[in-house]
């Protein structure tokens, strides 16, 4: 640009279109793992009827392949949930992680129930999720973390709060229904929905409000870096973190991937449910097997996150993930599924069996004792892990 006296002025810089394109391409390349569930969904929709016609073995193999694709998709959903969690900080971070897993679980359950699955599937899945979260995730993390670090500290207020709310929610929704007459189930379902919403509303107010300190722990001499990690942050870490945040993309991108991933998981779950029902028909396989698979799919990302936190001596993150996931599973899944039952007019069985009630009682009593002093160790972790092994054994026995 030339001024009045012939002086040259620099032109205003134009947006670097190529750089923007490269940034978008970089984000897309990061999601290359999503190609697995995308291709699986396209292939499944195309060959579903052919696989069903090929017999039970082909149906089971197809269902197994789709389960693997669903796990990959849920891992990407959890990855972007972690990015959002990192940006908003604790306790919102842990809440985003657990809610993303519960959303996947509710979606799969709703699809499988609409396809005429067992009336006990919802009950068995919630029960399996609690066993997996408290005894599996918390037990294994405390065991491995205790063997590596000895006693691991956390805020005991969180364990007590989670424990009493899980006990109340499961008691209302999965024990009391045993005594409700079958011709009055609609009334109790409406009450259950209201009770779960009230409990969760209060819990959210505590978790993000004046009692948020219940769910955090200040490690001596260390600054929290991530809600689930809480490591010391050095200047080098901060620089690396900034580069990672820029590389990972914007908040809107993460939200978009999460929403797309949930829809994709829904498509895969629809076909997987049909193939699994066909593959297991007449085999005598226990319904609990399907419930464990659904619980395992939704909890897969949480397992890895919790184990990393335990090995880094961050037990507060493990407690928040394991106990928070259990509470969210019960308190959010129940009202959604009860609402579906009321809408369709088709009730399902929510009352636990005597064996399930006994296992839940033992688990919550053990958790109340172990999470009462603000420290975990390998012995406490082993007690929960043995309970998890007992749960798996009972499932194979059909109990």
ABEGO torsion letter per residue (X at the ends): XBBAAGBBBBBBBBBBAAAAAAAAAAAAAAAAAAAAAAAAAAAAAAAAAAAAAAEAAAAAAAAAAAAAAAAAAAAAAAAAAAAAAAAAEOAAAAAAAAAAAAAAAAAAAAAAAAAGBBAAAAAAAAAAAAAAAAAAAAAAAAAAAAAAAEBBBBBAAAAAAAAAAAAAAAAAAAAAAAABBAAAAAAAAAAAAAAAAAAAAAAAAAAABAAAAAABBBBBGBBBABAAAGBBBBAAAAAAAAAAAAAAEBAAAAAAAAAAAAAAAAAAAAAAAAAAAAAABGAGBBAAAAAAAAAAAAAAAAAAAAAAAAAAGBAAAAAAAAAAAAAAAAAAAAAAAAAAAAAAGBBBBABBBAAAAAAAAAAAAAAAAAAAAGBBBAAAAAAAAAAAAAAAAAAAAGX
